[in-house]
Amino acid sequence: MSSVRREDLDLGTAMGQGGQGTVIPVRNRRINQQWDSVYKEYSQAMRPYLNGDALTRMAEEIERLPGDDARWLAEKTAWPAATVTYGSQITGFLMRAIPAPFRFRRIDMTGVGRDQIAELQFLLNADAFITGIGLNVSPRERLLLLADIARTVSRLHSLDIVVGDLSPKNLLFSLGPPPSCFFIDCDAMRLRGQDVLPQAETPGWAVPAGESAGTPASDAYKFALLTVRLLAGDQTTRDPAAIRGIDAGLAGMARKGLAADRSGRPAPSAWIPALEATARRARTSPPPTAPRPQASPSPPRPPGGQPPPPPVPPPAPGGTPAGTKRNQSQNSKVGSAVGGAVLLLVIIIVAVALAHSGNSTTPVNSGTNTGGNTAPAGTSGNSGTTGNSGITGNSDNTGNSGNTGTGSDPWSVVQAYYSDINSADYSDAWGLFSSSMQQQMGSESGWQQGYNTTASVQVTENSESGDKVYVGISADQTDGSTKTYSGSYTVDNGEITGASISGG
């Protein structure tokens, strides 16, 4: 069945909302007669851009493919399984919920573990950070994971499917064994030259200026970039030399893959033997890291499961005490806290110009939803799948995770902001603030000075609620010290309209 009516779905509570729409668990449909399903409902703002015919062809693709290819596509991706209609209009599609192996128990900043979708973004960080959130990833596992991604992209290409927005926002990982990947946001892929929505790119993962996205060549470029960043444990580097110490041959391939000359880029399939050969020589245990400091107990959450409000920042030296409103004349230029770490704004205690820089693909579930309970074990299985996109009814299980796509959701905007800061694109970062925020902060040059003593930063999303995203921040300073912050950003229509950050 390639189409279902919305009114025939038993829908649960919305699990997440992003720039493209909302993801909702479906209680009375199972995909392939075995997997929990979720419904991605496009927002009213996105529907004018929706190519319903292309989405319908996507939903029919698994039924069209030979059994082995169909089975593989259903097991490696959250491929659209059926369009959903309301009246005569296509409103979204059904897809499988994220399989249990692609989740992990993440240790948050308070030392408490919680269920977390295993987005590849988590692995684009230093080993100390990765260990601190509860993961242990060896150099061999990184290489074997990249080999599986290369195999997956190569096979997608053989089916005339281009990933397009190939980035760690749309990729999940499992350490297995063996390490493996799972693609989400598949409605952003290009099937036989047709797009469901206009091609978009994750900030920090765009192809060179003037080059079209959504081609095998753009996938080759982004795979090379992913290889460099995953092996280097660095979210923003574009320098192949960063992995020369791991393997000079891989560094050479990355240099060709990131070249402007598209004809010389290695195809994903060309990477597989080199990655596997390097993996055979690589360490099988993570590098040693310093022990994680004991964290204080997590504060209780208020009724309804919402995250607690972020701490109120301390007053700036010589400034107005936290919680006290300033009049308009006092806000013509916002004062900074020690080291330019926290800026206080009127109406709400806002802190945005932290003395640190950030990253486009920071570890967390941007554009996705962590959902509630862990998905039932075995939902990624290889056991007797038919390769059909068959959707059956009367299931008591609820889908517990899904992806909402990239766009102007709060976390994506915060990521774009930190990507610009980390790249010293201060003008672009400044442009992500609403006009009212800019007016309250004063001049762009004064705001920019708040980052003068910053070396690097790690930013994680702790939770998301509506237009607000709660984050934790660890900022390395140029003097070798580290400062930590926590709080929230508020985003509306792709602009940062407020923030409440404390720490330092």
Secondary structure, 3 states (H helix, E strand, C coil): CCEEEHHHCCECCCCEECCCEEEEEEEEEEECCCEEEEEEEECCCCHHHCCHHHHHHHHHHHHHCCHHHHHHHHHHECCCCEEEEECCEEEEEEEECCCHHHEEEEECCCCCEEEEECEHHHHCCCHHHHHHCCCCCCHHHHHHHHHHHHHHHHHHHHCCEECCCCCCCCEEEECCCCCEEEECCHHHCEECCEECCCCCCCCCCCCCCCCCCCCHHHHHHHHHHHHHHHHHCCCCCCCHHHHCCCCHHHHHHHHHHCCCCHHHCCCHHHHHHHHHHHHHHCCCCCCCCCCCCCCCCCCCCCCCCCCCCCCCCCCCCCCCCCCCCCCHHHHCCCCECHHHCCECCCCCCCCCCCCCCCCCCCCCCCCEECCCCCCCCCCCCCCCCCCCCCEEECCCCCCCCEECCCCCCHHHHHHHHHHHHHCCCHHHHHCCECHHHHHHHCCHHHHHHHHCCEEEEEEEEEEEECCEEEEEEEEEECCCCEEEEEEEEEEECCEEEEEEEEEC
